[in-house]
Amino acid sequence: MTSILKNTKISKKEKNINHLKVCVLILSFFIFKVIISDWECFKAGLFGTF
């Protein structure tokens, strides 16, 4: 029983990596949302035309 629990327990390193992935995912989602909402401004800045 204890060996099964040890195998399924997530190590601290894996937990930190998963936490980092979630943070990056949330950050990228917000950045993507801002780009989509300000698409005209983003396009103008990208191509240098206003």
C-alpha positions in Angstrom: 0.0 0.0 0.0 2.7 2.5 0.9 4.7 1.7 -2.2 1.7 2.5 -4.4 1.3 5.8 -2.6 4.9 6.6 -3.1 4.7 6.0 -6.8 1.7 8.2 -7.3 3.0 11.0 -5.2 4.1 14.0 -7.3 7.6 15.2 -6.6 8.2 18.8 -5.6 10.1 19.4 -8.8 7.3 18.1 -11.0 4.8 20.2 -9.0 6.9 23.4 -9.6 7.1 22.6 -13.3 3.4 22.1 -13.5 2.8 25.3 -11.6 5.1 27.2 -14.0 3.2 25.8 -17.0 -0.1 27.0 -15.6 1.3 30.5 -14.9 2.7 30.7 -18.4 -0.5 29.5 -19.9 -2.6 32.1 -18.0 -0.1 34.9 -18.9 -0.1 34.0 -22.6 -3.9 33.9 -22.6 -4.1 37.4 -21.2 -1.5 38.7 -23.7 -3.3 37.1 -26.5 -6.6 38.6 -25.3 -5.1 42.1 -25.2 -3.7 41.6 -28.7 -7.0 40.5 -30.1 -8.9 43.3 -28.4 -6.4 46.0 -29.7 -5.9 44.3 -33.1 -6.0 47.5 -35.1 -3.4 49.2 -32.9 -1.3 46.0 -32.9 -1.4 45.8 -36.7 -0.5 49.5 -37.0 2.5 49.0 -34.7 3.5 45.9 -36.5 3.5 47.4 -40.0 4.4 50.9 -39.0 1.3 52.5 -40.5 -1.4 54.4 -38.7 
